[in-house]
Amino acid sequence: MTVDTARFATRAVHAARSRETASSRATPIYLTAGFEFDDFDHAADHFSTGTGFGYTRTGNPTVRAVERQLAALESGADAVLVASGQAAVATALLTVAGAGDHIVSSTHIYEGTRGLFLDNLARLDIETTFVDDIADADAWRAAIRPNTRALFAESLANARNDVLDVRAISDVGDAHAIPLIVDNTLATPALLRPLEHGAAIVVHSASKFLAGHGSVLGGVIVDDGRFDAALSGHNAPHLVLPGRGDAPSVFARHGGRARIAYARESVAPRFGASPSPLNAFLIGQGVETLGLRVERQSRNALQIAQWLQRREEVESVDYVGLPSHPDHEVGTRYLEGGSGSIFTFTLRGGLPAARRFVEHVRVFTHMTHIGDVRSLVLHPGTTSHAQRTEEEREALGVRPGTLRLSIGIEDVDDLIADLSRVLHNVRETVA
Ligand SMILES: Cc1ncc(COP(=O)(O)O)c(C=O)c1O
């Protein structure tokens, strides 16, 4: 019996079978749970060596194409794509740390990541020490313990727009054979490539600038491929010791790429935050215009920050592109071609003014997201930073009148007109 002679229900599920190979210029979307094996030995080979594609949770050609694209843009050796930025951060940390280990992290990080450290990793007996003054290399050094397995920071942080001196802090890590993991979500590889400045691993929320259009979630881990067993093996026994059943170690099989191989083989598929091939495609397509978008967004953001700085309703503007920002000099050293699109500013009228502001924007959208083609606004004090104490918020630059903007690619005059109208309204009603 062939499919043609089979009954209706059988024909419905078997008649469409894509066996052609064609050179699609755009990345094809392999929206499939798994892949047919050529024969008996092919299946056995796949399970013993991990080569080729068997099941989408462990590998998929669309996902793989986007991983190569992102590794190339971050100047990395290889990348693993996962379902969200949080999955990327968790995967990176669980690749380097286990029970009984310790991590040193910047305080100026996304609240979800801070929660991961404080609640989830703590329950797995992975302890974190936070560094407030991330420019102080001695503070990072002092926090390191014999069981420290990673330093973690964001290259460009929200809310104060602090810029990490990647070289200085990766040097601190290198002196102790500890990798620096950098969340590069806000800067993007269009402005800054931390692996070129000594970081070992980069993570992203691909949901933001990489995908760029606010339609999908994703995350990526990019590794420099320079794991050195002689230098760092004592900090990574899971990479250098034989595997279960005396299997060759990850390092023996993958050399300098041992870390990312472990993330791909052991962490990402087992914890299971696999990306949909469709989302991978949309991220890859977004990345193709990343440079154009970030260039325009940075230009718009600078113009808006300069405009806000001149307004009497505005008390302060925390944008690293402004010479008045404390990290402006570090920013000019690290950020190429712009200072990004996300920053905060503080209204003189406090909470009532901030409420008024978000309630009256029309071109800006009020939502919790960043890195979109559309301009967005959020009140951090009552949302993203609500779980911090008032003291912590003050130290992080989040006051009652502070608003976060994520500037999009619209015509800047329309954005400024929207802000001008809203500030007029704020002044009239809060005065
Ligand atoms: C800097 C940073 N890292 C990680 C994340 C988490 O990413 P996702 O929402 O894709 O899980 C976010 C989300 O806002 C973020 O801003």
The ligand as a Tripos MOL2 file, in Angstrom:
@<TRIPOS>MOLECULE
LIG
   16    16     1     0     0
SMALL
NO_CHARGES

@<TRIPOS>ATOM
      1 C1         18.3270   43.3550   30.9950 C.3       1 LIG1
      2 C2         17.3280   42.2420   30.9310 C.ar      1 LIG1
      3 N1         17.7460   40.9680   31.0370 N.ar      1 LIG1
      4 C3         16.8740   39.9370   31.0030 C.ar      1 LIG1
      5 C4         15.5280   40.1500   30.8740 C.ar      1 LIG1
      6 C5         14.5830   38.9810   30.8440 C.3       1 LIG1
      7 O1         14.1910   38.7670   29.5160 O.3       1 LIG1
      8 P1         12.8280   38.0560   29.0760 P.3       1 LIG1
      9 O2         11.7070   38.9790   29.4320 O.co2     1 LIG1
     10 O3         13.0080   37.8480   27.6040 O.co2     1 LIG1
     11 O4         12.7400   36.7620   29.8320 O.co2     1 LIG1
     12 C6         15.0400   41.4500   30.7530 C.ar      1 LIG1
     13 C7         13.5810   41.6810   30.6180 C.2       1 LIG1
     14 O5         13.0850   42.7690   30.7090 O.2       1 LIG1
     15 C8         15.9630   42.5270   30.7920 C.ar      1 LIG1
     16 O6         15.5510   43.8080   30.6880 O.3       1 LIG1
@<TRIPOS>BOND
     1     1     2 1
     2     2     3 ar
     3     2    15 ar
     4     3     4 ar
     5     4     5 ar
     6     5     6 1
     7     5    12 ar
     8     6     7 1
     9     7     8 1
    10     8     9 2
    11     8    10 1
    12     8    11 1
    13    12    13 1
    14    12    15 ar
    15    13    14 2
    16    15    16 1
@<TRIPOS>SUBSTRUCTURE
     1 LIG1         1 GROUP 0 **** ****
